[in-house]
Amino acid sequence: MKAIINTRRRGTAMVETVMAIPLLAMILGLTWWVGWAMTNQQRVKASDRYTAWRANYGGGVTTDSLNTDFFQLKANPNTMDISYGVGANTTVTDYVNAAAQVSQGAAGLADSGPRQRYPQGRRVSVSAEFPTSIGLWNRYQGSITSSHSRDGVEWRYHQASLIVPVIDQYLPTIEAAMMGVHAPADGMAMMVRGLYGNGW
């Protein structure tokens, strides 16, 4: 009797294992597919941020260079696309707001200057499709798109001073005159220079 029960248990374990194999295979395949899709998505995001950075500094990026540098030639070159638009100008706005806290004259000067002279922010969108040889995955294919906006001028709060760019851009004549004053008036000139410089 014991031998019959042990044989039945061994048979049950074998049947359960055979029934679980398709489920385990499906879980493994889905895990592989999600990892593959997430990897491609992260590649598109990284390429998008790089393209936005290059666009703000006057550098051109082509779909061929992105496919080579970021996608290891795995993206379909016929479906890749790069589009450009106007992005945020948060840093320039911060400059103007910081100047406005000093005086209305400084706000007007900062508003009329940086908005025209400083590089404007750019918004970039990158789209790419990654073909695969696995037939089942081809049913879920499509382009992966990512958009990123980057300021034309960047600074870090509490690590950059507004004084230097304002002096460099708008007060070069006064700066040169103050530096050129000879003794005995040079001490007075340095005091005036420090006054308008530190007062911004």
LUMVEXBA-226706 format. One record per residue: residue number from 1; residue in one letter; y, z, x negated of N, C-alpha, C in turn. Coordinates in nm, 4 decimals. Layout:
// LUMVEXBA-226706
> nr; rest; n_v; n_w; n_u; ca_v; ca_w; ca_u; c_v; c_w; c_u
> NUM; a; Y; Z; X; Y; Z; X; Y; Z; X;
...
//
This chain:
// LUMVEXBA-226706
> nr; rest; n_v; n_w; n_u; ca_v; ca_w; ca_u; c_v; c_w; c_u
> 1; m; -0.1195; 0.0000; -0.0828; 0.0000; 0.0000; 0.0000; 0.1254; 0.0000; -0.0869;
> 2; k; 0.1237; 0.0811; -0.1960; 0.2375; 0.0881; -0.2858; 0.2639; -0.0466; -0.3510;
> 3; a; 0.1586; -0.1178; -0.3884; 0.1726; -0.2485; -0.4532; 0.2394; -0.3475; -0.3602;
> 4; i; 0.2058; -0.3425; -0.2311; 0.2665; -0.4354; -0.1336; 0.4157; -0.4081; -0.1202;
> 5; i; 0.4576; -0.2811; -0.1136; 0.5998; -0.2450; -0.0990; 0.6790; -0.2894; -0.2218;
> 6; n; 0.6239; -0.2679; -0.3417; 0.6923; -0.3083; -0.4645; 0.7096; -0.4600; -0.4713;
> 7; t; 0.6078; -0.5336; -0.4272; 0.6158; -0.6799; -0.4259; 0.7244; -0.7250; -0.3302;
> 8; r; 0.7312; -0.6622; -0.2110; 0.8352; -0.6993; -0.1143; 0.9753; -0.6704; -0.1690;
> 9; r; 0.9910; -0.5580; -0.2386; 1.1221; -0.5250; -0.2951; 1.1631; -0.6272; -0.4000;
> 10; r; 1.0689; -0.6677; -0.4848; 1.1003; -0.7676; -0.5864; 1.1385; -0.8991; -0.5198;
> 11; g; 1.0749; -0.9351; -0.4166; 1.1078; -1.0584; -0.3445; 1.2450; -1.0499; -0.2796;
> 12; t; 1.2779; -0.9335; -0.2237; 1.4098; -0.9141; -0.1611; 1.5212; -0.9267; -0.2645;
> 13; a; 1.5023; -0.8676; -0.3820; 1.6038; -0.8754; -0.4871; 1.6256; -1.0196; -0.5317;
> 14; m; 1.5181; -1.0961; -0.5384; 1.5309; -1.2355; -0.5789; 1.6087; -1.3160; -0.4748;
> 15; v; 1.5776; -1.2921; -0.3461; 1.6482; -1.3627; -0.2380; 1.7967; -1.3269; -0.2375;
> 16; e; 1.8280; -1.1983; -0.2564; 1.9686; -1.1546; -0.2590; 2.0434; -1.2187; -0.3757;
> 17; t; 1.9765; -1.2283; -0.4909; 2.0404; -1.2906; -0.6069; 2.0688; -1.4380; -0.5811;
> 18; v; 1.9711; -1.5076; -0.5233; 1.9888; -1.6505; -0.4936; 2.1014; -1.6701; -0.3918;
> 19; m; 2.1111; -1.5814; -0.2934; 2.2166; -1.5932; -0.1925; 2.3546; -1.5605; -0.2501;
> 20; a; 2.3601; -1.4736; -0.3522; 2.4894; -1.4339; -0.4097; 2.5421; -1.5342; -0.5108;
> 21; i; 2.4562; -1.6190; -0.5654; 2.5002; -1.7145; -0.6686; 2.6111; -1.8070; -0.6187;
> 22; p; 2.6012; -1.8698; -0.5004; 2.7125; -1.9560; -0.4551; 2.8442; -1.8807; -0.4388;
> 23; l; 2.8353; -1.7569; -0.3877; 2.9572; -1.6772; -0.3715; 3.0208; -1.6462; -0.5063;
> 24; l; 2.9378; -1.6061; -0.6022; 2.9904; -1.5767; -0.7356; 3.0477; -1.7020; -0.8014;
> 25; a; 2.9805; -1.8155; -0.7815; 3.0303; -1.9413; -0.8382; 3.1648; -1.9796; -0.7766;
> 26; m; 3.1794; -1.9582; -0.6457; 3.3051; -1.9890; -0.5786; 3.4175; -1.8990; -0.6297;
> 27; i; 3.3897; -1.7698; -0.6470; 3.4911; -1.6769; -0.6987; 3.5315; -1.7169; -0.8401;
> 28; l; 3.4339; -1.7525; -0.9228; 3.4635; -1.7938; -1.0593; 3.5470; -1.9216; -1.0615;
> 29; g; 3.5100; -2.0176; -0.9760; 3.5861; -2.1431; -0.9691; 3.7287; -2.1218; -0.9211;
> 30; l; 3.7474; -2.0378; -0.8193; 3.8824; -2.0091; -0.7699; 3.9665; -1.9381; -0.8756;
> 31; t; 3.9036; -1.8459; -0.9492; 3.9751; -1.7772; -1.0568; 4.0199; -1.8765; -1.1627;
> 32; w; 3.9318; -1.9689; -1.1977; 3.9646; -2.0709; -1.2967; 4.0785; -2.1598; -1.2461;
> 33; w; 4.0712; -2.1998; -1.1190; 4.1727; -2.2892; -1.0626; 4.3092; -2.2206; -1.0545;
> 34; v; 4.3127; -2.0941; -1.0109; 4.4393; -2.0210; -1.0020; 4.5003; -2.0039; -1.1408;
> 35; g; 4.4181; -1.9719; -1.2397; 4.4682; -1.9596; -1.3766; 4.5252; -2.0904; -1.4280;
> 36; w; 4.4584; -2.2013; -1.3983; 4.5056; -2.3335; -1.4404; 4.6396; -2.3667; -1.3741;
> 37; a; 4.6508; -2.3380; -1.2442; 4.7746; -2.3654; -1.1718; 4.8888; -2.2770; -1.2211;
> 38; m; 4.8618; -2.1490; -1.2446; 4.9655; -2.0581; -1.2919; 5.0133; -2.0954; -1.4333;
> 39; t; 4.9211; -2.1405; -1.5166; 4.9596; -2.1845; -1.6511; 5.0542; -2.3033; -1.6432;
> 40; n; 5.0231; -2.4001; -1.5582; 5.1089; -2.5167; -1.5429; 5.2446; -2.4777; -1.4848;
> 41; q; 5.2452; -2.3836; -1.3913; 5.3710; -2.3387; -1.3330; 5.4598; -2.2724; -1.4383;
> 42; q; 5.4008; -2.1899; -1.5235; 5.4784; -2.1246; -1.6286; 5.5308; -2.2264; -1.7298;
> 43; r; 5.4538; -2.3302; -1.7562; 5.5010; -2.4353; -1.8465; 5.6220; -2.5075; -1.7885;
> 44; v; 5.6184; -2.5352; -1.6584; 5.7317; -2.6020; -1.5938; 5.8549; -2.5114; -1.5971;
> 45; k; 5.8375; -2.3818; -1.5712; 5.9506; -2.2887; -1.5756; 6.0109; -2.2814; -1.7160;
> 46; a; 5.9271; -2.2746; -1.8177; 5.9776; -2.2685; -1.9553; 6.0514; -2.3967; -1.9915;
> 47; s; 5.9974; -2.5112; -1.9511; 6.0637; -2.6384; -1.9818; 6.1957; -2.6502; -1.9072;
> 48; d; 6.2024; -2.5954; -1.7863; 6.3251; -2.6004; -1.7073; 6.4356; -2.5168; -1.7720;
> 49; r; 6.4017; -2.3976; -1.8180; 6.5007; -2.3119; -1.8845; 6.5485; -2.3767; -2.0154;
> 50; y; 6.4572; -2.4386; -2.0871; 6.4950; -2.5058; -2.2111; 6.5880; -2.6236; -2.1833;
> 51; t; 6.5573; -2.7017; -2.0794; 6.6400; -2.8172; -2.0449; 6.7800; -2.7740; -2.0025;
> 52; a; 6.7900; -2.6640; -1.9263; 6.9214; -2.6126; -1.8851; 7.0009; -2.5663; -2.0067;
> 53; w; 6.9356; -2.5008; -2.1001; 7.0036; -2.4561; -2.2220; 7.0550; -2.5751; -2.3016;
> 54; r; 6.9726; -2.6790; -2.3175; 7.0146; -2.7980; -2.3913; 7.1267; -2.8713; -2.3193;
> 55; a; 7.1232; -2.8740; -2.1859; 7.2273; -2.9430; -2.1092; 7.3631; -2.8776; -2.1285;
> 56; n; 7.3667; -2.7450; -2.1395; 7.4937; -2.6751; -2.1569; 7.5524; -2.6948; -2.2960;
> 57; y; 7.4698; -2.7290; -2.3920; 7.5188; -2.7464; -2.5282; 7.5170; -2.8932; -2.5713;
> 58; g; 7.5176; -2.9817; -2.4736; 7.5335; -3.1237; -2.5029; 7.4102; -3.1943; -2.5536;
> 59; g; 7.2962; -3.1340; -2.5433; 7.1737; -3.1975; -2.5907; 7.0962; -3.2616; -2.4774;
> 60; g; 7.0459; -3.3801; -2.5015; 6.9689; -3.4503; -2.3993; 6.8205; -3.4220; -2.4128;
> 61; v; 6.7536; -3.4135; -2.3000; 6.6085; -3.3918; -2.2966; 6.5468; -3.5011; -2.2110;
> 62; t; 6.4401; -3.5617; -2.2596; 6.3705; -3.6658; -2.1841; 6.2386; -3.6122; -2.1302;
> 63; t; 6.1859; -3.6814; -2.0306; 6.0568; -3.6400; -1.9746; 5.9453; -3.6538; -2.0780;
> 64; d; 5.9571; -3.7527; -2.1664; 5.8552; -3.7695; -2.2701; 5.8540; -3.6524; -2.3671;
> 65; s; 5.9731; -3.6042; -2.4043; 5.9781; -3.4906; -2.4972; 5.9256; -3.3640; -2.4310;
> 66; l; 5.9546; -3.3443; -2.3018; 5.8996; -3.2281; -2.2314; 5.7478; -3.2363; -2.2226;
> 67; n; 5.6974; -3.3539; -2.1931; 5.5526; -3.3709; -2.1808; 5.4836; -3.3430; -2.3136;
> 68; t; 5.5490; -3.3792; -2.4221; 5.4896; -3.3565; -2.5542; 5.5017; -3.2113; -2.5974;
> 69; d; 5.6215; -3.1545; -2.5819; 5.6480; -3.0206; -2.6370; 5.5968; -2.9074; -2.5494;
> 70; f; 5.5976; -2.9256; -2.4170; 5.5625; -2.8157; -2.3267; 5.4293; -2.8362; -2.2547;
> 71; f; 5.3937; -2.9595; -2.2244; 5.2757; -2.9843; -2.1401; 5.1574; -3.0408; -2.2163;
> 72; q; 5.1701; -3.0564; -2.3485; 5.0615; -3.1104; -2.4312; 5.0064; -3.2424; -2.3746;
> 73; l; 5.0974; -3.3252; -2.3218; 5.0650; -3.4574; -2.2657; 4.9680; -3.4497; -2.1481;
> 74; k; 4.9651; -3.3344; -2.0774; 4.8759; -3.3184; -1.9632; 4.9428; -3.3528; -1.8317;
> 75; a; 5.0761; -3.3687; -1.8314; 5.1470; -3.4038; -1.7083; 5.1469; -3.5549; -1.6899;
> 76; n; 5.1507; -3.5964; -1.5640; 5.1567; -3.7389; -1.5327; 5.2992; -3.7884; -1.5586;
> 77; p; 5.3208; -3.8766; -1.6577; 5.4576; -3.9185; -1.6908; 5.5265; -3.9943; -1.5778;
> 78; n; 5.4487; -4.0557; -1.4880; 5.5080; -4.1323; -1.3789; 5.5660; -4.0437; -1.2692;
> 79; t; 5.5241; -3.9186; -1.2635; 5.5730; -3.8290; -1.1579; 5.6726; -3.7257; -1.2096;
> 80; m; 5.6968; -3.7223; -1.3404; 5.7905; -3.6242; -1.3957; 5.9337; -3.6626; -1.3613;
> 81; d; 6.0182; -3.5599; -1.3387; 6.1573; -3.5855; -1.3024; 6.2450; -3.4709; -1.3520;
> 82; i; 6.3645; -3.5060; -1.3985; 6.4660; -3.4078; -1.4384; 6.5940; -3.4409; -1.3632;
> 83; s; 6.6466; -3.3440; -1.2884; 6.7725; -3.3655; -1.2161; 6.8729; -3.2580; -1.2566;
> 84; y; 7.0002; -3.2976; -1.2606; 7.1074; -3.2097; -1.3058; 7.2072; -3.1858; -1.1932;
> 85; g; 7.2688; -3.0680; -1.1964; 7.3719; -3.0331; -1.0997; 7.4678; -2.9316; -1.1591;
> 86; v; 7.5601; -2.8857; -1.0782; 7.6594; -2.7879; -1.1218; 7.6016; -2.6483; -1.1024;
> 87; g; 7.6079; -2.5683; -1.2068; 7.5554; -2.4328; -1.1996; 7.6645; -2.3292; -1.1861;
> 88; a; 7.6265; -2.2044; -1.1982; 7.7216; -2.0936; -1.1854; 7.8075; -2.0815; -1.3098;
> 89; n; 7.9257; -2.0249; -1.2927; 8.0171; -1.9987; -1.4036; 8.0538; -1.8504; -1.4039;
> 90; t; 7.9517; -1.7688; -1.4056; 7.9713; -1.6245; -1.3948; 8.0530; -1.5690; -1.5104;
> 91; t; 8.0284; -1.6171; -1.6312; 8.0965; -1.5614; -1.7469; 8.2457; -1.5921; -1.7440;
> 92; v; 8.2817; -1.7156; -1.7087; 8.4236; -1.7509; -1.7000; 8.4915; -1.6671; -1.5930;
> 93; t; 8.4237; -1.6468; -1.4816; 8.4786; -1.5614; -1.3761; 8.4964; -1.4183; -1.4255;
> 94; d; 8.4021; -1.3703; -1.5055; 8.4152; -1.2365; -1.5628; 8.5357; -1.2272; -1.6559;
> 95; y; 8.5599; -1.3329; -1.7338; 8.6783; -1.3358; -1.8197; 8.8059; -1.3200; -1.7370;
> 96; v; 8.8141; -1.3992; -1.6305; 8.9339; -1.3963; -1.5464; 8.9501; -1.2590; -1.4810;
> 97; n; 8.8419; -1.2022; -1.4315; 8.8496; -1.0701; -1.3671; 8.8883; -0.9612; -1.4666;
> 98; a; 8.8379; -0.9710; -1.5896; 8.8742; -0.8724; -1.6911; 9.0220; -0.8827; -1.7255;
> 99; a; 9.0737; -1.0050; -1.7327; 9.2162; -1.0224; -1.7611; 9.3013; -0.9737; -1.6445;
> 100; a; 9.2518; -0.9922; -1.5215; 9.3277; -0.9493; -1.4036; 9.3432; -0.7983; -1.3978;
> 101; q; 9.2526; -0.7241; -1.4589; 9.2637; -0.5783; -1.4596; 9.3754; -0.5303; -1.5514;
> 102; v; 9.4219; -0.6202; -1.6414; 9.5300; -0.5842; -1.7320; 9.6651; -0.6118; -1.6678;
> 103; s; 9.6840; -0.7354; -1.6219; 9.8102; -0.7715; -1.5576; 9.7932; -0.9029; -1.4831;
> 104; q; 9.8892; -0.9320; -1.3947; 9.8849; -1.0571; -1.3185; 9.9125; -1.1758; -1.4091;
> 105; g; 10.0004; -1.1572; -1.5082; 10.0271; -1.2657; -1.6021; 9.9036; -1.3030; -1.6818;
> 106; a; 9.8312; -1.2010; -1.7266; 9.7073; -1.2284; -1.8007; 9.6052; -1.2976; -1.7113;
> 107; a; 9.6003; -1.2584; -1.5844; 9.5068; -1.3221; -1.4913; 9.5405; -1.4689; -1.4716;
> 108; g; 9.6705; -1.4990; -1.4557; 9.7100; -1.6390; -1.4394; 9.6796; -1.7216; -1.5620;
> 109; l; 9.7054; -1.6644; -1.6804; 9.6760; -1.7342; -1.8053; 9.5266; -1.7599; -1.8202;
> 110; a; 9.4464; -1.6590; -1.7922; 9.3012; -1.6743; -1.8055; 9.2458; -1.7703; -1.7010;
> 111; d; 9.3053; -1.7699; -1.5814; 9.2552; -1.8558; -1.4746; 9.2869; -2.0020; -1.5006;
> 112; s; 9.4044; -2.0276; -1.5583; 9.4431; -2.1668; -1.5832; 9.3778; -2.2236; -1.7089;
> 113; g; 9.3354; -2.1357; -1.7996; 9.2803; -2.1842; -1.9257; 9.1305; -2.2029; -1.9289;
> 114; p; 9.0546; -2.0936; -1.9231; 8.9095; -2.1064; -1.9406; 8.8415; -2.1975; -1.8391;
> 115; r; 8.8922; -2.2042; -1.7201; 8.8246; -2.2866; -1.6190; 8.8276; -2.4341; -1.6559;
> 116; q; 8.9297; -2.4749; -1.7328; 8.9336; -2.6144; -1.7757; 8.8734; -2.6340; -1.9149;
> 117; r; 8.8918; -2.5365; -2.0029; 8.8520; -2.5559; -2.1424; 8.7072; -2.5198; -2.1701;
> 118; y; 8.6566; -2.4186; -2.1049; 8.5213; -2.3734; -2.1358; 8.4179; -2.4653; -2.0700;
> 119; p; 8.3021; -2.4802; -2.1315; 8.1963; -2.5615; -2.0708; 8.1531; -2.5052; -1.9358;
> 120; q; 8.1289; -2.5941; -1.8424; 8.0878; -2.5531; -1.7090; 7.9365; -2.5321; -1.7046;
> 121; g; 7.8943; -2.4449; -1.6166; 7.7512; -2.4172; -1.6030; 7.6762; -2.5378; -1.5483;
> 122; r; 7.5488; -2.5455; -1.5820; 7.4646; -2.6575; -1.5364; 7.3415; -2.6020; -1.4652;
> 123; r; 7.3023; -2.6738; -1.3628; 7.1782; -2.6422; -1.2910; 7.0806; -2.7568; -1.3129;
> 124; v; 6.9592; -2.7223; -1.3539; 6.8594; -2.8233; -1.3867; 6.7333; -2.7972; -1.3065;
> 125; s; 6.6731; -2.9043; -1.2584; 6.5462; -2.8960; -1.1867; 6.4453; -2.9879; -1.2550;
> 126; v; 6.3284; -2.9332; -1.2899; 6.2219; -3.0096; -1.3548; 6.1014; -3.0137; -1.2625;
> 127; s; 6.0441; -3.1323; -1.2471; 5.9274; -3.1506; -1.1610; 5.8187; -3.2240; -1.2394;
> 128; a; 5.6945; -3.1767; -1.2288; 5.5827; -3.2387; -1.3003; 5.4543; -3.2203; -1.2215;
> 129; e; 5.3663; -3.3176; -1.2335; 5.2357; -3.3125; -1.1676; 5.1278; -3.3196; -1.2745;
> 130; f; 5.0243; -3.2386; -1.2587; 4.9190; -3.2291; -1.3593; 4.7864; -3.2778; -1.2999;
> 131; p; 4.7478; -3.3996; -1.3314; 4.6209; -3.4511; -1.2767; 4.5011; -3.3819; -1.3416;
> 132; t; 4.3909; -3.3827; -1.2703; 4.2677; -3.3215; -1.3209; 4.1493; -3.4109; -1.2883;
> 133; s; 4.0451; -3.3982; -1.3678; 3.9252; -3.4796; -1.3470; 3.8284; -3.4152; -1.2489;
> 134; i; 3.8563; -3.2943; -1.2047; 3.7679; -3.2261; -1.1099; 3.8022; -3.2736; -0.9689;
> 135; g; 3.7065; -3.3362; -0.9038; 3.7306; -3.3983; -0.7741; 3.7780; -3.3018; -0.6668;
> 136; l; 3.7191; -3.1831; -0.6626; 3.7568; -3.0863; -0.5605; 3.9019; -3.0425; -0.5765;
> 137; w; 3.9496; -3.0278; -0.7010; 4.0856; -2.9826; -0.7247; 4.1880; -3.0899; -0.6909;
> 138; n; 4.1469; -3.2181; -0.6950; 4.2403; -3.3265; -0.6640; 4.2933; -3.3176; -0.5215;
> 139; r; 4.2199; -3.2501; -0.4331; 4.2658; -3.2355; -0.2941; 4.3861; -3.1433; -0.2852;
> 140; y; 4.4070; -3.0594; -0.3845; 4.5160; -2.9627; -0.3818; 4.6221; -2.9940; -0.4873;
> 141; q; 4.6313; -3.1215; -0.5249; 4.7282; -3.1615; -0.6251; 4.8660; -3.1796; -0.5635;
> 142; g; 4.9674; -3.1670; -0.6460; 5.1058; -3.1877; -0.6046; 5.1980; -3.1526; -0.7189;
> 143; s; 5.3232; -3.1908; -0.7043; 5.4203; -3.1635; -0.8102; 5.4594; -3.0161; -0.8114;
> 144; i; 5.4769; -2.9627; -0.9296; 5.5295; -2.8278; -0.9489; 5.6759; -2.8422; -0.9882;
> 145; t; 5.7639; -2.7775; -0.9140; 5.9074; -2.7903; -0.9371; 5.9677; -2.6542; -0.9663;
> 146; s; 6.0603; -2.6523; -1.0615; 6.1316; -2.5293; -1.0953; 6.2774; -2.5623; -1.1207;
> 147; s; 6.3679; -2.4746; -1.0743; 6.5118; -2.4934; -1.0946; 6.5680; -2.3719; -1.1678;
> 148; h; 6.6652; -2.3994; -1.2549; 6.7268; -2.2915; -1.3320; 6.8741; -2.3227; -1.3517;
> 149; s; 6.9581; -2.2215; -1.3332; 7.1023; -2.2355; -1.3527; 7.1448; -2.1524; -1.4731;
> 150; r; 7.2304; -2.2119; -1.5554; 7.2729; -2.1424; -1.6772; 7.4234; -2.1574; -1.6943;
> 151; d; 7.4877; -2.0489; -1.7354; 7.6320; -2.0514; -1.7604; 7.6652; -2.1379; -1.8808;
> 152; g; 7.7841; -2.1984; -1.8758; 7.8291; -2.2751; -1.9916; 7.8741; -2.1850; -2.1052;
> 153; v; 7.9264; -2.0675; -2.0736; 7.9708; -1.9699; -2.1735; 7.8995; -1.8394; -2.1430;
> 154; e; 7.8444; -1.7767; -2.2441; 7.7690; -1.6548; -2.2215; 7.8200; -1.5436; -2.3117;
> 155; w; 7.8126; -1.4230; -2.2614; 7.8431; -1.3056; -2.3411; 7.7611; -1.1896; -2.2899;
> 156; r; 7.7526; -1.0857; -2.3706; 7.6811; -0.9656; -2.3301; 7.7823; -0.8559; -2.3040;
> 157; y; 7.7678; -0.7919; -2.1916; 7.8603; -0.6866; -2.1554; 7.8593; -0.5758; -2.2611;
> 158; h; 7.9779; -0.5234; -2.2906; 7.9991; -0.4152; -2.3866; 7.9670; -0.4572; -2.5297;
> 159; q; 7.9378; -0.5851; -2.5517; 7.9121; -0.6325; -2.6866; 8.0074; -0.7448; -2.7264;
> 160; a; 8.0937; -0.7852; -2.6373; 8.1895; -0.8908; -2.6667; 8.3265; -0.8470; -2.6189;
> 161; s; 8.4285; -0.8838; -2.6928; 8.5646; -0.8459; -2.6587; 8.6395; -0.9664; -2.6055;
> 162; l; 8.7242; -0.9435; -2.5072; 8.8047; -1.0506; -2.4511; 8.9242; -1.0818; -2.5398;
> 163; i; 8.9603; -0.9905; -2.6292; 9.0815; -1.0071; -2.7099; 9.0710; -1.1294; -2.8008;
> 164; v; 8.9607; -1.1406; -2.8719; 8.9477; -1.2469; -2.9714; 8.9557; -1.3863; -2.9097;
> 165; p; 8.8794; -1.4194; -2.8033; 8.8910; -1.5542; -2.7486; 9.0283; -1.5843; -2.6899;
> 166; v; 9.0938; -1.4841; -2.6297; 9.2275; -1.5086; -2.5736; 9.3261; -1.5374; -2.6850;
> 167; i; 9.3222; -1.4587; -2.7929; 9.4119; -1.4826; -2.9064; 9.3840; -1.6189; -2.9691;
> 168; d; 9.2557; -1.6500; -2.9881; 9.2196; -1.7770; -3.0523; 9.2638; -1.8975; -2.9710;
> 169; q; 9.2589; -1.8858; -2.8385; 9.2858; -2.0020; -2.7546; 9.4323; -2.0147; -2.7148;
> 170; y; 9.5004; -1.9012; -2.6964; 9.6320; -1.9087; -2.6337; 9.7465; -1.8534; -2.7174;
> 171; l; 9.7177; -1.7812; -2.8262; 9.8260; -1.7201; -2.9025; 9.8229; -1.7576; -3.0504;
> 172; p; 9.7838; -1.8800; -3.0869; 9.7772; -1.9124; -3.2303; 9.9145; -1.9165; -3.2964;
> 173; t; 10.0176; -1.9590; -3.2233; 10.1515; -1.9677; -3.2821; 10.2060; -1.8299; -3.3146;
> 174; i; 10.1938; -1.7355; -3.2208; 10.2400; -1.5990; -3.2451; 10.1604; -1.5352; -3.3578;
> 175; e; 10.0302; -1.5592; -3.3584; 9.9446; -1.5026; -3.4628; 9.9872; -1.5530; -3.6012;
> 176; a; 10.0121; -1.6824; -3.6116; 10.0527; -1.7399; -3.7404; 10.1889; -1.6859; -3.7836;
> 177; a; 10.2815; -1.6707; -3.6879; 10.4146; -1.6202; -3.7209; 10.4075; -1.4754; -3.7681;
> 178; m; 10.3275; -1.3937; -3.7020; 10.3157; -1.2537; -3.7410; 10.2525; -1.2397; -3.8788;
> 179; m; 10.1549; -1.3227; -3.9097; 10.0874; -1.3140; -4.0386; 10.1759; -1.3653; -4.1521;
> 180; g; 10.2777; -1.4473; -4.1166; 10.3629; -1.5063; -4.2198; 10.4888; -1.4274; -4.2514;
> 181; v; 10.5110; -1.3155; -4.1853; 10.6310; -1.2355; -4.2089; 10.6182; -1.1619; -4.3427;
> 182; h; 10.7254; -1.1688; -4.4240; 10.7231; -1.1072; -4.5570; 10.7906; -0.9698; -4.5536;
> 183; a; 10.7699; -0.8959; -4.6588; 10.8325; -0.7636; -4.6732; 10.9858; -0.7789; -4.6763;
> 184; p; 11.0587; -0.6844; -4.6252; 11.0148; -0.5531; -4.5770; 10.9803; -0.5518; -4.4291;
> 185; a; 10.9807; -0.6714; -4.3617; 10.9567; -0.6740; -4.2177; 10.8090; -0.6908; -4.1835;
> 186; d; 10.7231; -0.6950; -4.2830; 10.5815; -0.7204; -4.2548; 10.5179; -0.6036; -4.1799;
> 187; g; 10.5636; -0.4803; -4.2063; 10.5094; -0.3656; -4.1322; 10.5423; -0.3741; -3.9847;
> 188; m; 10.6642; -0.4152; -3.9520; 10.7045; -0.4327; -3.8126; 10.6251; -0.5454; -3.7468;
> 189; a; 10.6035; -0.6535; -3.8226; 10.5267; -0.7671; -3.7699; 10.3834; -0.7249; -3.7395;
> 190; m; 10.3219; -0.6469; -3.8265; 10.1852; -0.6021; -3.8030; 10.1776; -0.5090; -3.6817;
> 191; m; 10.2830; -0.4299; -3.6598; 10.2857; -0.3428; -3.5437; 10.2930; -0.4250; -3.4142;
> 192; v; 10.3784; -0.5279; -3.4155; 10.3892; -0.6156; -3.2971; 10.2579; -0.6893; -3.2741;
> 193; r; 10.1970; -0.7347; -3.3832; 10.0684; -0.8053; -3.3722; 9.9607; -0.7154; -3.3120;
> 194; g; 9.9562; -0.5915; -3.3589; 9.8604; -0.4975; -3.3031; 9.8898; -0.4640; -3.1575;
> 195; l; 10.0185; -0.4646; -3.1226; 10.0580; -0.4314; -2.9862; 10.0115; -0.5373; -2.8874;
> 196; y; 10.0394; -0.6669; -2.9182; 9.9970; -0.7700; -2.8231; 9.8454; -0.7939; -2.8315;
> 197; g; 9.7884; -0.7691; -2.9492; 9.6440; -0.7885; -2.9614; 9.5655; -0.6812; -2.8879;
> 198; n; 9.6016; -0.5553; -2.9075; 9.5296; -0.4455; -2.8448; 9.5685; -0.4244; -2.6991;
> 199; g; 9.6796; -0.4855; -2.6606; 9.7239; -0.4668; -2.5233; 9.6523; -0.5540; -2.4221;
> 200; w; 9.5802; -0.6562; -2.4708; 9.5085; -0.7424; -2.3760; 9.3873; -0.6723; -2.3202;
//
